[in-house]
Each structure stands twice: as C-alpha cells, then as structure tokens.
Amino acid sequence: MAKTNDVADSQYDSSGIQVLKGLEAVRKRPGMYIGSTSHRGLHHLVYEVVDNSIDEALAGYCDTVNVIIHPDDSISVEDNGRGIPVDIHPVEKLPGVELALTVLHAGGKFDKNTYKVSGGLHGVGVSVVNALSEVLKVWVKRDGKEHYMDFARGGTTTKLKVLGQVKPKDTGTKVWFKPDAQIFTELEYDYATLASRLRELSFLNKGVTITLKDEREGKQREETFHAKGGLREFVGFLNAKQKALHSEIVYFDGEKDDIGIEIALQYNDGYNENVFSFVNNINTHEGGTHLTGFKSALTSVINKHLDKSSFAKKDKDLKLSGDDVREGLTAVLSVKVREPQFEGQTKTKLGNSEAESAVKTTVNEWLSTYLEEHPRVANAVLEKALSAARAREAARKARDLTRKKSALDVGNLPGKLADCSLSDPAMCELYLVEGDSAGGSAKQGRDRMFQAILPLRGKILNVEKARIDKILGNEEIRTIVTAIGAGIKEEFSLENVRYHKVIIMTDADVDGAHIRTLLLTFFFRQMPELIDAGMVYIAQPPLFSVSKGKEIYYAYDTQERDAIAQRMGGEDGKGLNIQRYKGLGEMNPDQLWKTTMDPETRTILKVTQDDAFQANEIFQTLMGDEVEPRRVFIETNAKFASNLDI
C-alpha cells in the first residue's frame, strides 16, 4: 500500500492538536472509557493504540503495524506512519507527543485537516492507555531523528529527548505499555481475542499489513494479517464453512457524496443472514442509517430484477420481503464518514442521514448493473429468495400461534409455563429449565412473585440448519417464543418482552451443555436483540455439595470442592459427605433456590456479543452442516474440556 496523502495540503504538527483537558477521571472511572477493568477493557487498551496506527493508514501514511505480546503481558505497537508530532504546541507550550499522551481529548482527530476520517474513540484513546498503564514508553521517528519519552499512570516521568539520527524516510511511532495492576482485575492477554480484531482491521483496510507476535513462554506464535482484496477476503473468510451459491464474491468500492463506500456480498445455501456493518472501522452492531440504506436498496433491486425475470410468471403475486432476499446472505458494508454521529445504547449506531441516501443510491445503481451483467448469479439469488418467500408463507400459520395480542395478555401462554405474579417485565425472570424433574424442583423452590419457570422436554431444534417454517413448527421453540411474548425475527419487538432476565438452566453435564448451546443458537439467530439488550443469562448450578453433619457447602469446580473438603475435614476428610450433582433434579427445591435461583446468593452469567464475527464462526462450526470444521474444532479444544462425565 503506497503512502499517499488523502488530505493534500494538510499539515501534521502540534498546531493540529486541539485540547480538551482532564485525565484524572479516567483512573477514577475507567469503565466509562474502556468498558470494564477485566478482560474486555484490558484488550481495549491495545485496540486504542492500534486504532491510532490505522488512522495513519486511512490518511495514506502507514502500511505496516506490528503488535507484540511480551513475556510479562506488556504490549508494544509499532507503525511506519508519520510519527506523533514532537514540536512545541503553540498554545500549551508542550511537545505534541506529551499532549497526546497526558491530556484527555488531545489529538489530531478533532482537526478536520489532519485526518479525513478516523476510528477509535475519536481522540480519547492513547491518553487513556497512559492513564491506565503502570508504565508507558513511546519512541517517535520523524524529521530525521528518533525521540523518546517515559510516562506512568497518566503523567510523565521523563522529558522528551532525542536518542539519535535516523534516515529521513524512516518515520513512525512505537508505544510500549504495561497495564496497571491497581486498575485491572485481569492482566493476561488472550491471543485469539487480539488476533480476531487485528484480522478484522486488515480486512477493513486493504493493503495494510498487521502482525501479531506472542513472546510468552509456552505460547509463542506469530501471524501476519494482510488482505489485498479487502472486504472480498472478509466475506470469503466468513463464508469459509458454508456452501456458496455463486463462486464470485460481489464487490463494490467507491465514493458517493464524500462518503467512502465498500461492500462485499455472497450467498450461501444456509438459512441465516450474516450482515456486518462498519463506520470508520468501528463495528456498528446496532446498525444505523448506512445499514438501513443497504437493506432497503437490496430488497428493491432484487424485487425489480424478479419482475423482469422468467420467475415472475410462476409466482405472479409473490413479493419478496427483506428477510427473503437476505436469507443465506453474508455481507460486509464499510463506510468512511468525515463526521459520524453515533447513537444507541453503546454508541455503535450511525445516525447520519446522508449515509443512508449515499449507500442506497450506490447499491441501487451498482447492484442493478451487476445482476444484469451476471445472469447466473442473479438466478441463484432469485431462486434462493423465492424459496425463502414460499417457506415464509408456509410459516404464517405457525407464526400466528406464537403471536400475542399484547405483552400483558396471558390468555395464550403455554400450559406448562409457571408464570410469576408481577407484570413489570423489568422485575421478572424466566427460567428455561432442562427436563420436567428439574422443572418441578424449580417451580417449588422459586420466588413466585418474580420468577417464572418453563420446563423444556429434550433437545430443541438446531435452528442453524432449519428454515423459519420448520423452526416455528417445533413445539418447544413455539413455547419459548410464546412465553417471552415479543415475536421472532423481523416481528420481534423488545418492548413486548415479558421478562428482562431469560435464564438458561441446564444440567452440568454433556447433554446439558448441548441443550444450552442449542438455546444460545436459537437466541443468537432468531432473537439477537434479546442478547444485545443484556437479557439472556446462564445459570451456574454447583457441581458438588460438601457436608458434615448439618454443615453444608457448595462447590462450582473441583478446586473449590477440594479446598472446602480440606477446610472441613482436614487431610483425611473423615466424616465428610461429598455429592456430585449430575442433574438439577438431584437437588431439593430449597437447595436449588439457595445455590442457583436466589438473587442474593446465586451466580448467573450474562450472555454478551462482544465479537459478532467470532460468535458467528463458532455457531457455524458447532451447529452447521459441515462436519470437518467441527472435527478440527473438537480436536483443537478437547484439552480445555472439564467436568465431563465418562
């Protein structure tokens, strides 16, 4: 990728850095800036530094980024961009690099002339990394010199100094940092998590080479991510475990109304829609105007093409819906917007109206022409959409069985649902319980005021391999949809959800794990809004009880069990009774309440979707038609399995 300047007359020096002061708040409330102080926030530090390098690539000045996880879980990120400015800021009278690393909101991203577009947290990034690092060091190569400076916990520990001369063409920035143990509850980096994001960035920024190297003992490995084809390769990667309906990946890259637009799409023979959208490299998982424009244009173009095709004579009255034309579609939409306006709960929903019209116009023109010129692809898409439309019509009767008149209408609730007394969804919980025996214990042990119980018989349908008509023909799924009361797929309405906690409670064995995975597949594919809203949870029943006389304790793994046993019975363990719970039904109602259902003492895990691509890949691997990827996954991860009953 050549280093070319998109902003021809721009000047990148410290005068381009605008300052909005204040950094102490970051250490006091780190969650506001990086999301959490555990796994998610720890990795976010890396993304912030890398995003600065990628912004240099977006501006045309950088084509290489190297990330290293060092033996002590410190991180270094090095690029060959222009280098952070080191000259004295005209107003603040400090070197530009010191401002960028010690002052919140000090960055070139606020100056329209410095960066045409930028991602990350819009200038918050690298100073936040400094604030939350025990130590941070930066090396800057520019103007024929290598500069160096030390920082710690948001402040400086040395002044900027020149280490020596370098060739004028050698430019770039290297940042090394060690996360602060006073801030983070977790300090060990996960290679796969970082690799997933860096791979994603390489797809989104074609031509940029990103390397990730792990130097930790026993974990040494290195990967290079480089996508010359950009989103073409992204869609190919996402569709790797699917059978494509057309070999060529449909692709567009251009600009409309000063908005950069890149789109790639390909249909497969599956039944799920996998459409991902980005704005300035930010994953807009809540969608927004750009995605609305894409979906609207896609439906319109394919319906117009249907009207002109031979298929129109066979299905005269059939009108394709948005769901029909997106069945089996894998697509990635990436737009570059100068001043993105984000909205939504997580600030990942684009609100710029001009993005909708730009994407809509572009897709209408480009895709219409493409389908005209590629009849084989057009026919494959039309056949797939028509098949989906026929199935949708067949599913209408089944769908009607799950539709409720209102969120408070309990007349159509399933008979086996033991509902709760309260009607305020925010106060109510629904337990999806494996088996009638456990369901009986849960019904007796629950708090009837706010806890509802829905026993499930056997394993529900694997929705990864089924179309909507078959899904709604499954009695257990119909029961779940009816109980939740918010509809399904395009009819789903978060406002109508009857319980703001839907808790999956299955046995702690292989069958229980399978049922839990089937349920998670269902929610991920058919009610993703429920996961996005943070309403899906997994119960954590204990694996063991350790008792001596009337004294009883519960353990959630073997280590905890052994520690309790040693504390209660000493080395010989005399007088101890240790029970392994193979099923929820083995617990008395009061035990189930105390360990798994009482909000005061229970542990429940919230299901989140931090990485939609990784989640999509895992569900395709574990629940899809292809056997080989599943075999490889099991062989690779079998060593991590525990608590298996053999």
C-alpha positions in Angstrom: 0.0 0.0 0.0 1.6 3.2 -1.1 1.9 6.1 1.3 -0.3 8.7 -0.3 -1.8 11.8 1.2 -5.6 12.0 1.0 -5.6 15.5 2.5 -3.1 17.0 0.1 -2.4 20.3 1.8 -2.8 19.2 5.4 -0.1 19.9 8.0 0.6 17.4 10.7 2.4 19.1 13.5 1.4 20.0 17.1 -0.7 23.0 16.0 -3.2 20.4 14.6 -3.8 19.1 18.1 -6.8 20.6 19.9 -7.0 20.2 23.7 -10.0 19.4 25.9 -8.4 18.9 29.4 -8.8 16.4 32.2 -7.3 13.0 32.8 -7.8 12.1 36.5 -11.4 11.0 35.8 -10.0 8.1 33.7 -8.3 6.4 36.7 -11.4 7.1 38.9 -13.9 5.7 36.4 -12.0 3.6 33.9 -15.2 1.7 32.8 -16.6 4.9 31.3 -13.6 4.9 28.8 -12.8 1.3 28.1 -15.9 -0.6 29.1 -14.6 -2.6 32.0 -11.5 -3.3 34.1 -11.5 -7.0 33.2 -10.8 -9.0 30.0 -12.7 -6.6 27.7 -11.1 -3.4 29.0 -7.6 -4.9 29.1 -7.8 -5.7 25.4 -9.4 -2.4 24.6 -6.1 -0.7 25.5 -4.4 -2.5 22.6 -7.2 -1.5 20.2 -6.8 2.2 21.1 -3.2 2.2 20.3 -3.6 0.2 17.1 -6.5 2.5 16.0 -4.1 5.4 16.0 -1.8 3.5 13.6 -4.8 2.5 11.5 -5.9 6.2 11.3 -2.4 6.9 9.8 -3.2 4.2 7.3 -6.6 5.7 6.5 -4.8 9.0 5.8 -2.4 7.2 3.5 0.8 7.4 5.5 1.1 3.9 7.0 1.1 0.4 5.7 2.6 -1.7 8.4 1.6 -2.3 12.1 3.4 -4.7 14.4 1.8 -5.8 17.7 3.8 -7.9 20.3 2.6 -9.5 23.5 5.8 -9.6 25.6 6.6 -12.3 28.2 5.3 -10.2 31.1 2.0 -9.4 29.3 3.1 -5.9 28.3 2.3 -4.8 24.8 4.1 -2.9 22.1 2.5 -1.4 19.0 4.8 -0.1 16.2 3.8 1.5 12.9 5.5 3.3 10.0 3.2 6.3 9.9 4.4 9.9 10.2 5.1 9.7 13.9 3.3 11.6 16.7 4.3 15.3 16.5 7.2 16.3 18.8 7.3 20.0 18.1 6.1 22.5 20.8 2.4 23.2 20.8 1.8 26.9 20.1 -0.8 27.3 23.0 0.1 24.6 25.5 3.9 25.1 25.2 4.4 21.3 25.4 5.6 18.7 22.9 2.8 17.3 20.8 3.6 13.7 21.9 3.3 14.8 25.6 -0.1 16.4 25.0 -1.4 13.4 23.1 -0.4 11.1 25.9 -1.3 13.1 29.0 -4.4 15.2 28.1 -7.8 13.7 27.5 -9.3 14.6 24.1 -5.9 15.9 22.9 -5.5 14.5 19.4 -5.4 15.3 15.7 -8.7 13.6 15.2 -10.5 16.8 16.2 -8.9 18.7 13.4 -10.6 18.0 10.1 -7.4 18.9 8.2 -5.2 16.3 10.0 -7.4 13.2 9.4 -10.1 13.0 6.8 -11.8 10.2 8.8 -10.8 8.4 12.0 -12.0 5.5 14.1 -11.2 4.6 17.7 -12.7 6.7 20.4 -12.1 9.9 18.5 -9.0 11.2 20.2 -9.7 9.7 23.7 -7.5 6.7 23.1 -3.8 6.9 23.7 -4.0 9.2 26.7 -6.5 6.7 28.3 -4.0 3.9 27.7 -1.3 6.0 29.5 -3.7 6.8 32.4 -4.4 3.1 32.9 -0.8 1.9 32.5 1.8 1.3 35.2 4.4 2.4 32.7 4.2 3.6 29.1 7.1 4.4 26.8 7.0 6.0 23.3 9.5 6.2 20.5 8.9 8.6 17.6 10.8 8.6 14.4 10.3 11.8 12.3 12.3 14.7 10.9 15.4 12.5 10.7 15.5 11.9 14.5 14.4 9.2 17.0 12.7 10.8 20.0 11.8 9.0 23.3 9.7 9.7 26.4 8.6 7.9 29.5 5.1 8.0 31.1 3.3 6.4 34.1 -0.3 6.4 35.2 -1.3 9.4 33.2 1.7 11.6 33.8 5.3 12.0 32.5 8.4 10.6 34.2 11.0 12.0 31.7 11.1 14.9 29.3 11.2 14.3 25.6 14.7 13.5 24.4 16.5 12.7 21.2 18.1 9.3 21.0 19.9 9.8 17.7 19.7 10.3 14.0 17.6 8.2 11.6 17.2 8.2 7.8 14.7 11.0 6.8 12.4 8.3 5.2 12.3 6.3 8.5 9.2 7.5 10.3 6.7 6.0 12.7 5.6 5.5 16.3 6.3 2.7 18.8 4.2 2.6 22.0 5.1 0.1 24.8 2.9 -0.2 27.8 2.2 -2.4 30.8 -1.4 -2.3 32.2 -1.8 -1.2 35.8 -2.4 -3.9 38.3 -4.1 -1.3 40.5 -6.8 -0.8 37.9 -7.3 -4.2 36.1 -8.7 -7.4 37.7 -7.3 -9.4 34.8 -3.8 -8.9 33.4 -3.3 -11.8 31.0 -3.9 -11.1 27.3 -5.7 -13.6 25.1 -4.0 -14.1 21.8 -7.2 -15.2 20.0 -9.1 -12.1 21.1 -6.4 -9.8 19.8 -6.0 -11.8 16.6 -9.7 -11.6 15.8 -9.7 -7.8 16.0 -6.4 -7.4 14.1 -7.6 -9.7 11.3 -10.8 -7.7 11.1 -8.8 -4.5 10.8 -6.7 -6.0 8.0 -9.9 -6.9 6.1 -11.3 -3.4 6.6 -8.1 -1.6 5.5 -7.0 -3.4 2.4 -3.2 -3.4 1.8 -2.2 -2.8 5.4 0.0 -5.5 6.9 -0.6 -6.2 10.6 1.5 -8.7 12.5 0.7 -10.2 15.9 3.5 -11.9 17.9 3.2 -13.7 21.2 6.5 -14.0 23.1 5.1 -15.6 26.3 6.7 -18.9 27.4 4.8 -21.9 26.0 2.5 -19.6 23.9 5.0 -18.4 21.3 3.3 -17.9 17.9 3.1 -15.2 15.2 0.6 -14.4 12.5 0.5 -11.8 9.7 -2.8 -10.3 8.5 -2.9 -8.8 5.1 -6.0 -8.6 2.9 -5.1 -7.2 -0.6 -8.8 -7.9 -1.6 -10.2 -6.1 1.5 -13.9 -7.0 2.1 -13.8 -9.6 -0.7 -11.5 -11.6 1.5 -13.6 -10.8 4.6 -16.7 -12.3 3.1 -14.7 -15.3 1.9 -13.4 -15.8 5.4 -16.9 -15.5 6.9 -18.3 -17.9 4.3 -15.5 -20.5 4.6 -17.6 -23.0 6.4 -20.7 -22.5 4.1 -21.5 -23.8 0.6 -21.6 -20.7 -1.6 -24.4 -20.4 -4.2 -22.1 -18.5 -6.6 -18.3 -18.6 -6.6 -17.7 -14.9 -7.3 -17.9 -12.5 -4.4 -19.9 -9.5 -5.4 -17.9 -6.4 -4.7 -18.0 -2.6 -4.8 -15.6 0.1 -3.7 -16.2 3.8 -4.4 -17.4 7.1 -3.1 -20.7 9.0 -3.1 -21.3 12.4 -1.6 -17.9 12.4 0.1 -18.7 9.1 1.8 -16.4 6.2 1.1 -18.4 3.0 0.5 -17.1 -0.6 0.3 -19.4 -3.6 0.1 -18.9 -7.3 -0.5 -21.5 -10.0 -0.5 -22.1 -13.7 -1.3 -25.0 -16.0 -0.8 -24.7 -19.5 0.7 -27.2 -22.4 1.0 -27.8 -21.7 4.7 -30.9 -20.0 6.2 -29.2 -17.4 8.3 -28.4 -13.7 7.5 -24.9 -12.5 8.3 -24.7 -8.8 7.5 -22.0 -6.8 9.3 -21.6 -3.0 9.1 -18.7 -0.6 9.9 -18.2 3.1 10.1 -14.6 4.2 10.1 -13.5 0.7 11.2 -16.0 0.8 14.1 -18.3 -2.2 14.2 -21.8 -0.8 14.2 -23.5 -3.9 15.6 -26.6 -1.8 16.3 -26.8 -0.9 12.6 -27.8 2.6 11.6 -28.6 4.7 8.5 -25.9 3.1 6.3 -27.2 -0.4 7.0 -30.8 0.8 6.5 -29.9 2.2 3.1 -28.1 -1.1 2.1 -31.0 -3.3 3.2 -33.6 -1.1 1.5 -31.8 -1.0 -1.8 -31.0 -4.7 -1.8 -34.7 -5.6 -1.4 -35.7 -3.1 -4.0 -33.1 -4.2 -6.6 -33.9 -7.9 -6.3 -37.6 -7.3 -6.5 -37.2 -5.2 -9.7 -35.0 -7.9 -11.1 -37.6 -10.5 -10.2 -40.3 -8.5 -12.1 -38.1 -8.7 -15.3 -37.2 -12.4 -14.9 -38.8 -15.6 -16.1 -39.6 -16.4 -12.4 -42.2 -13.7 -12.3 -44.6 -15.7 -14.4 -44.5 -18.7 -12.0 -45.0 -16.5 -8.8 -47.1 -13.6 -10.1 -48.4 -12.5 -6.7 -45.3 -13.2 -4.7 -43.5 -10.1 -3.3 -40.1 -10.7 -1.7 -39.6 -9.3 1.8 -36.3 -8.1 3.2 -35.9 -11.3 5.1 -36.4 -13.3 1.9 -33.7 -11.5 0.0 -31.3 -11.8 2.9 -31.7 -15.5 3.6 -28.3 -17.1 3.3 -26.6 -13.7 2.7 -23.1 -13.0 4.0 -22.3 -9.3 3.5 -19.9 -6.7 4.9 -20.6 -3.0 4.5 -17.9 -0.5 5.4 -18.3 3.3 5.1 -15.9 6.1 5.8 -17.7 9.2 7.1 -16.0 12.6 7.9 -18.1 13.4 11.0 -20.0 10.3 12.1 -22.9 10.9 14.5 -23.4 7.8 16.7 -26.5 7.0 18.8 -27.9 3.9 20.6 -27.0 2.3 23.9 -23.4 1.5 23.0 -22.8 4.4 20.6 -22.5 2.0 17.7 -25.5 3.0 15.7 -24.9 5.5 12.9 -27.3 8.4 12.7 -26.1 10.4 9.7 -29.0 10.7 7.2 -26.6 11.4 4.3 -25.1 8.0 4.8 -28.4 6.3 4.1 -29.1 8.1 0.8 -25.4 7.6 -0.3 -25.5 3.9 0.3 -29.0 3.4 -1.1 -28.2 5.2 -4.3 -24.9 3.4 -4.7 -26.4 -0.1 -4.2 -29.3 0.7 -6.5 -27.1 1.7 -9.4 -24.2 -0.8 -8.9 -26.2 -3.9 -7.9 -28.8 -3.5 -10.7 -26.0 -3.3 -13.3 -24.2 -6.2 -11.7 -27.2 -8.5 -11.8 -27.9 -7.6 -15.4 -24.4 -8.5 -16.4 -24.2 -11.7 -14.3 -27.4 -13.7 -15.0 -26.1 -16.9 -13.3 -25.5 -15.1 -10.0 -28.9 -13.2 -10.4 -30.8 -16.5 -11.0 -29.1 -18.2 -8.0 -30.1 -15.2 -5.8 -33.7 -15.1 -7.1 -34.2 -18.9 -6.6 -32.9 -18.6 -3.0 -35.1 -15.6 -2.2 -38.2 -17.2 -3.8 -37.6 -20.4 -1.9 -37.4 -18.4 1.3 -40.6 -16.5 0.4 -42.6 -19.7 -0.1 -41.3 -21.0 3.3 -42.4 -17.7 4.9 -45.9 -18.2 3.6 -46.0 -21.7 4.9 -44.8 -20.5 8.3 -47.5 -17.9 8.6 -49.9 -20.3 10.4 -47.2 -21.4 12.8 -46.2 -17.9 13.4 -49.7 -16.8 14.3 -49.6 -19.4 17.1 -46.7 -17.5 18.7 -48.1 -14.0 18.3 -49.7 -12.4 21.4 -52.3 -9.6 21.4 -50.2 -7.7 23.9 -47.3 -8.2 26.3 -49.8 -8.5 29.2 -52.3 -10.9 27.6 -51.7 -14.2 29.4 -54.6 -16.0 27.7 -52.4 -17.7 25.1 -49.5 -18.6 27.4 -48.3 -22.2 27.2 -49.8 -24.5 29.8 -46.6 -25.8 31.2 -45.3 -22.3 32.0 -45.5 -21.5 35.7 -45.8 -17.7 35.4 -44.9 -15.1 38.1 -47.3 -12.7 39.9 -45.6 -9.4 38.9 -46.4 -7.9 35.5 -43.5 -5.4 35.3 -41.0 -7.0 32.8 -38.1 -5.2 34.4 -38.7 -7.2 37.7 -39.5 -10.6 36.1 -37.3 -13.6 35.3 -37.9 -16.6 33.1 -36.0 -19.8 33.8 -35.7 -22.2 30.8 -35.2 -25.4 32.7 -34.0 -28.7 31.3 -36.4 -31.6 32.0 -39.6 -32.0 34.0 -37.9 -33.2 37.1 -35.7 -30.1 37.4 -38.7 -28.0 36.3 -40.6 -29.4 39.3 -37.9 -28.6 41.7 -37.5 -25.1 40.3 -41.3 -24.4 40.5 -41.3 -25.4 44.2 -38.1 -23.6 45.1 -38.7 -20.3 43.2 -40.0 -17.0 44.4 -43.4 -16.9 42.7 -43.6 -13.2 42.9 -41.0 -12.5 40.1 -39.7 -15.9 38.8 -41.4 -17.9 36.0 -40.4 -21.4 35.2 -40.7 -23.0 31.7 -39.6 -26.7 31.7 -38.2 -27.9 28.3 -38.5 -31.5 27.2 -35.5 -32.9 25.4 -33.4 -31.0 22.9 -34.9 -28.2 20.9 -34.4 -28.0 17.1 -31.0 -26.9 15.8 -32.0 -23.6 14.2 -28.6 -23.3 12.4 -29.8 -26.0 10.0 -33.5 -25.1 9.7 -35.7 -22.5 7.9 -38.3 -20.4 9.7 -41.3 -22.7 8.8 -39.6 -25.7 10.4 -38.4 -23.6 13.4 -41.9 -22.4 14.1 -43.2 -25.9 13.6 -41.1 -27.1 16.6 -43.3 -27.2 19.7 -40.6 -26.4 22.2 -39.5 -23.3 20.3 -43.1 -22.2 19.8 -43.5 -22.4 23.6 -40.4 -20.3 24.3 -41.4 -17.6 21.8 -44.9 -17.5 23.2 -43.7 -17.3 26.8 -41.3 -14.4 26.0 -44.1 -12.7 24.1 -42.0 -10.5 21.8 -42.3 -12.3 18.5 -39.5 -13.6 16.4 -37.2 -12.5 13.6 -38.5 -9.3 11.8 -41.6 -9.3 14.0 -39.5 -9.2 17.2 -40.2 -6.2 19.5 -38.1 -5.6 22.6 -40.9 -3.5 24.1 -43.1 -6.6 24.3 -40.6 -8.9 26.1 -42.3 -10.2 29.3 -39.2 -10.9 31.2 -36.0 -8.8 31.3 -34.0 -11.8 32.5 -34.2 -15.0 30.5 -32.1 -17.6 32.3 -31.0 -20.8 30.8 -30.7 -23.5 33.5 -29.4 -26.9 32.3 -27.6 -29.8 33.9 -23.8 -29.6 34.4 -23.1 -32.5 32.0 -22.5 -33.0 28.3 -26.3 -33.2 27.5 -26.9 -30.0 29.5 -24.1 -28.2 27.6 -25.6 -29.3 24.3 -29.1 -28.1 25.2 -27.6 -24.8 26.4 -25.8 -24.4 23.1 -29.0 -25.2 21.1 -30.8 -22.5 23.1 -28.0 -20.0 22.6 -28.0 -20.7 18.9 -31.7 -20.0 18.8 -31.4 -16.7 20.6 -28.3 -15.6 18.5 -30.1 -16.4 15.2 -33.7 -15.6 15.9 -33.7 -13.0 18.8 -30.3 -11.3 18.7 -31.9 -8.1 20.1 -32.5 -10.0 23.4 -28.7 -10.7 23.7 -27.8 -7.1 22.7 -30.2 -5.8 25.4 -28.4 -7.9 28.0 -31.4 -10.0 28.8 -30.1 -13.6 28.3 -28.3 -15.3 31.2 -26.8 -18.7 32.0 -27.4 -20.2 35.5 -24.5 -21.6 37.3 -25.6 -24.5 39.5 -23.0 -26.1 41.7 -21.2 -29.3 40.7 -20.7 -30.6 44.3 -22.0 -30.4 47.8 -19.7 -31.0 50.7 -21.4 -31.7 54.0 -20.5 -32.8 57.5 -23.4 -33.2 59.9 -25.7 -30.3 59.4 -23.0 -28.1 57.9 -23.1 -28.0 54.1 -21.2 -26.0 51.4 -21.4 -26.0 47.7 -18.6 -26.0 45.1 -18.7 -25.0 41.5 -15.5 -26.8 40.4 -13.1 -29.5 41.7 -10.6 -27.0 43.1 -13.3 -25.3 45.2 -14.5 -28.7 46.3 -11.1 -29.8 47.5 -10.5 -26.6 49.3 -13.8 -26.9 51.2 -13.2 -30.5 51.9 -9.7 -29.8 53.4 -11.1 -26.9 55.5 -14.0 -29.0 56.8 -12.3 -32.4 57.3 -8.6 -31.9 57.2 -6.2 -34.2 55.3 -8.1 -37.5 55.9 -11.5 -36.0 55.1 -13.2 -38.1 57.8 -16.9 -37.6 58.3 -17.4 -35.7 55.0 -20.1 -36.5 52.5 -19.2 -35.2 49.0 -22.0 -35.4 46.4 -21.5 -34.8 42.7 -24.7 -33.3 41.1 -25.2 -34.8 37.7 -28.6 -33.2 37.2 -30.6 -30.3 38.6 -33.3 -32.7 39.6 -31.0 -34.2 42.2 -31.3 -31.1 44.3 -34.1 -30.4 46.7 -36.2 -27.3 45.9 -34.6 -25.4 48.8 -31.1 -26.3 47.6 -31.8 -25.2 44.1 -33.2 -21.9 45.4 -30.2 -21.3 47.6 -27.5 -22.1 45.1 -28.9 -21.2 41.7 -32.0 -19.0 42.0 -31.8 -16.7 45.0 -30.6 -13.3 43.7 -28.7 -12.8 47.0 -26.5 -15.9 46.7 -26.6 -17.2 43.1 -24.1 -16.6 40.3 -25.5 -16.0 36.8 -23.5 -15.3 33.6 -24.8 -12.6 31.3 -24.5 -13.6 27.6 -22.8 -10.8 25.6 -21.9 -10.5 21.9 -18.5 -8.6 22.1 -17.3 -10.2 18.8 -20.1 -10.9 16.4 -17.7 -12.5 13.8 -16.2 -14.9 16.3 -19.7 -15.8 17.6 -21.0 -16.4 14.1 -17.9 -18.5 13.2 -18.4 -20.7 16.4 -22.1 -21.3 15.8 -21.4 -22.2 12.1 -18.7 -24.6 13.2 -20.5 -26.3 16.1 -24.1 -26.3 14.7 -23.7 -26.1 10.9 -23.8 -28.8 8.2 -20.1 -29.1 7.6 -18.5 -31.9 9.7 -14.8 -31.3 9.0 -14.6 -27.8 10.7 -16.4 -29.3 13.7 -13.9 -32.2 13.9 -11.0 -29.8 13.8 -12.5 -27.6 16.5 -13.1 -30.5 18.8 -9.6 -31.9 18.3 -8.1 -28.4 18.9 -10.1 -27.6 22.0 -10.6 -31.0 23.6 -7.7 -30.4 26.0 -9.6 -27.5 27.6 -12.7 -29.6 28.4 -13.5 -30.3 32.0 -16.3 -31.8 34.2 -17.1 -34.4 31.6 -19.0 -37.5 32.8 -17.4 -40.6 31.2 
